[in-house]
Amino acid sequence: MNGPTTDPGVASAAPAAAVEPTGVASAAPDAARAAARAADAGGVAPLATDLPNAEERAVMPAGFRALGAPIGIKRSGRPDFAVIATTGTPAAAAGVFTRNAFAAAPVRLTRAHLSETGGDGPAGSGWADAILSTSGSANAATGAPGDADQGHLAASLAAALGTIAGRTLAFSTGVIGTRLPVDLVAAAIAERIPGQLAASDQALMAAARALMTTDSRPKWATVRLALPGTDGTDVPVTVCGIAKGVGMIHPRMATMLAVILTDAAADPGTLHRMLRGAAARTWDQLSVDGDTSTNDSVLVLASGASGAAPVRAGGPGAAALGRAIEAVARSLARQQAADGEGATTLITCQVTGARDDVDARGAARAVISSSLVKAAVHGRDPNWGRIAGAVGNAQAAESWVLEAAGLAPADAAARAGTPVRVEPDRLRIAIAGHAVYAGGPLPFDRDAARAAMTADEVLIRLDLGVGDGTGEAFGCDLTEAYVRENAEYTT
């Protein structure tokens, strides 16, 4: 899909409110929740949000430099090699990764290096000087030789930067079962690192393009904010993310490759809490095709180069930085759904009136993950029965996702996989601004609804009528092009 990612015929989508006191994202005010459930011409209004606006542009935060280039891993000759590095001291780092049992060598290396540098902090947090990304070979299901390859390249990158291998992280994407061309990548590191790393927006854009595989376009998002300085005055801060991933995407965090950079100062543990909560409400609510990759990784790095005072959980600036990270994550997730393999339409499902936010997110996720709903959207068919059927089968997320969203471990374990509370006589459904169901079928202009569904984004709105929970999820239509692209992926 090459059009805008927001349907001008509906109000902009908005993120689910948090269920936890994590400081990552605050709940929408009660008035906003009530307004979101109020009847309008379309039956239910789009959700409100308290997240800052994320611009779809790449802005390099202070304290980082990057490069992206073609080095011959891809037969197409497209960019396939990227490096993001700090300009000075190590950056605080945190990550979330695939749960696939075939987790690729770069995922294992990154987890290990964060563990080595993170001390007593939470798993998935530590310190980093650089990220190496290669595209065209997943280096997954390659056994011990694949791990050795990734370790060799970490050492090569550290040597070129004058740092240590344990503070280098890795991304890789491409065909599963293929090893990296180590000599080719090592030579590129030695040749390009000394003169091509740049602290410019253009360099970050080049790195974003080098992440891509089947993406039709790069994905980036930026939020500018002010955080308290050490003297109490406001200091400008940048949060910018880049991402790839338009296939093999389904909620089991993470669902693609993404890196968020900020020149804010924060310790690794604080960053990790922010990232986990943001991911639970954005990337864990994203599905293209129902498959979770072997290489999925999301990283956030904080250089501290802005001069703002260090952000700590519960302290001044923590909520603002957390919302900025979530806004960037949400924008990237929407861009990924809109660019899903073969897709022509972004599907956003927003839910209000659920028992709580856990149920709301479960209902939204069930709708955008349904192959029948995805096919109906592609055919511009306002078949609300597909949506009702998906909601009736909806379940809460897995326990680790619920914990990331703020539930206590015992509560998360108790709720995981439980059915979403749905009372058909209270359910309301609107498709692309047309009310189609309110405890029973509603008369509506089917031709007008079909016409509205030709927009670049189709908004499906549900109100479950049983509580105050809100949530959203993002997906795309299912097309013949998706089948063709994946039928010929290795040929």
Secondary structure, DSSP 4 states (H G I P E B T S, - for coil): --S-SS-TTSPPP-PPPPSS-SSSSPPPPHHHHHHHHS--TTSSPPPP--SPP-BSS--PPTTEEEEEE--SSSTT----EEEEEESSSPEEEEEEE---TT--HHHHHHHHHHHHHHTTSPTTEEEESEEEEEEEE---S-HHHHHHHHHHHHHHHHHHHTS-GGGEEEEEEEETT----HHHHHHHHHHHHHHH-B-SHHHHHHHHHHH-SS-SS-EEEEEEEEEEBTTSSEEEEEEEEEEE-SSS--SSS--SEEEEEE-S-B-HHHHHHHHHHHHHHTGGGB-SSS---SS-EEEEEE--TT-BPPB-TTSTTHHHHHHHHHHHHHHHHHHHHHT-TT---EEEEEEEEESSHHHHHHHHHHHHH-HHHHHHHHTT---HHHHHHHHHT-B---HHHHHHTT--HHHHHHHTTPBPP--TTT-EEEETTEEEEESSB----HHHHHHHTTSSEEEEEEE-SSSSEEEEEEEE---HHHHHHHHTTT-
